[in-house]
Structures are given as structure tokens and as C-alpha cells.
Amino acid sequence: MGDIPVFKRGQIVGARLAGTSVTKTASLCDVSRPTVSRVMSAYHQEGRTTSNRINCGCKRKLSERDVRVLTGNVSKKHKTTAAQNTAELNVHLNSPVSTKTVHRELHRVNIHARAAIAKPLVTRANAKRRFQLCKERKSWAVDNVKHVLFSDESNFTVFPTFGRVTVWRSPKEAYHPDCCMPRVKHGGGSVMVWAAISWHSLGPIVVLDGRVTAKDYRTILEDHVHPMVQTLYPEGSGVYQDDNAPIHTARLVKDWFDEHESEVEHFPWPAQSPDLNIIEPLWGVLEERVRKRFPPPASGSDLATILQEEWLKIPLTTVQDIYKSFPRQIDTVLAAKGGPTPY
């Protein structure tokens, strides 16, 4: 009877008092005949149309006021342990409660212990710069972002160095070669790549050999960025983005942008802002595609070849979907007052 809403109970009582038969009442209210009889018995004997189930079970040890005090303590000190929260709460209680009770009450109000999300540290000065840049581009729509070429460097290892791989196997196949995940020190070698993307096409991906200098980066600008901008934005509306890596801010590179100022506008970029660079999610897409290759790369040269092949296979719709997320990223940073956001 406890599952029947109060309104339906009232309908049952009203129908019976109006002279409707038990069978007809059960059919009208979509309940069983015994249910109609139980509801009417409760009405005639106790004069009620509500359930007694609300009085069942053990009485809660914490009042609603106590729970508000508990949640208030947690909201002020998110990194305290359950034992510390319990000790702080018991100071205000006449009858101390256990840690298990505190756990249960916090879960009831949808507060759970979770691993803290690792986020890049952003200094106060850089948070201010991030906030200012996003504020200036708050009105940007997707059409504005279409003129921006986003670029970045990323490092890939021959063997994956993180993540968990699931295999289907029987207990006796635990050490079968196909059921093991090979691991070597430092990922078995790595390959550094530079790439750029645009709304209209997936840009080039360049394998970087050894230590990259400002001179090497200027060569990339001349050989890849400049032709890409001229092809996609012949009217001179292209905007190029890169971060504040030392090779990007060297005098040699700044001189190149000054020389090509009429053709390539340089997007001002705040420090510590990888979450705003929409090429970042594509590195994850590329990593996933590389790990699905069979046979997997066995050397750095194999990995470099596979990276270039898989990069060209990424659908343009995937890139455009990421471009569409840029205005939302702007709003996220503004909401956080320029603070760090996950990416």
C-alpha cells in the first residue's frame, strides 16, 4: 500500500463512497481488488488515506539542521577526510555519530568522495590575462573562429605509457602474448610532431627531429604556415595561433611575423592556456587511432609514418565539431574568472 500515491488513495475512497463496486473501483484506478480493500479498511478504521510507511525504519540520527551544518563544513573544506568531518560535526551534537553515518548522510544529499581532477596551475597574473582575452572574444561566434589556424606540438611514444587495456581471456591465458600489454622504459622512444588545423582542412603534420630551435620553427612558418594561409585565406583574413613556448616568442620568429603582418595576423595567446587551444582534443583522437593500428609501431620511424598516415585520415567533420566548441571554452574560462579548466 505504501507504493500508492495519496491522490490515488483519495480516488479509491471517493469511488467507494460514491457506491462504485470494488471490482469497478479497481479497474478505474488501475489497482488490484485487495488493494482497494486495504485502502478502505485503513479509511474506515483509522480515518486516513495516507501510508504508514513514512514511519517505518530506523529513525535518522541527524536532523536536517545537522545535515546542513555537515554540508556547510564540507563545502568550506573539500579536502578533509570523513573522520575529520565526523569529529567536527560531533562538536555540535549531544549524541555523537559514527563516520558511517556521516558517509550515509552525505551520499543522501549527493555528495561523494571523488579523486580530485588534476588541473594546470594558473598564476593570478596569467588568469587575469586569460580572462581578458576571453572577455574580448565573448561575442565570437563559430564564423569568427573559422579564420583561425590553431597549432601545437605534441609528443607520442612507441608504446603507450598510460591507460588500461582490456582483453578477453581465460585464467590460463593470462600470459599469452596476445593478452599481455608490452611495456618498455620511457615508452620505447618517442616522436615529437608539430601540426596545424583549420576549419576548411586538416593542416600539415611535421615530424620534428631532435631539439627544435627558433630557426627550425621559422622554417615551419615559411614552408607550411605561410602557404596554408595564402591558400585558405587569399584575402588576408587568416589568423595564426601558437602558444608561448620559447621558440615561438624568439626575436627571429617575431621578425617573421612582422615581415608578413599584412598576410598573417598573429593571434595573441595568454600563457598557461592549453585548454583554449582546440587542437588539443585532436591529439587524443590521433593517439587512439595510432593504438588501433595492427601491427603496432615497433620503432620511432614506424611511429612517425603511422602518425602522418592517421593524421590525414581524421575526418574534417571531427575538426569542425571541435571548432564549434571554442565559444563554449570561452564561456567556461569566463565563468572560472580566468582560472584553469580541464581539456
Summary of the structure (lengths in Angstrom):
residues: 343
radius of gyration: 31.8
end to end distance: 50.2
largest distance: 95.9
contacts: 866
relative contact order: 0.11
helix: 50%
strand: 9%
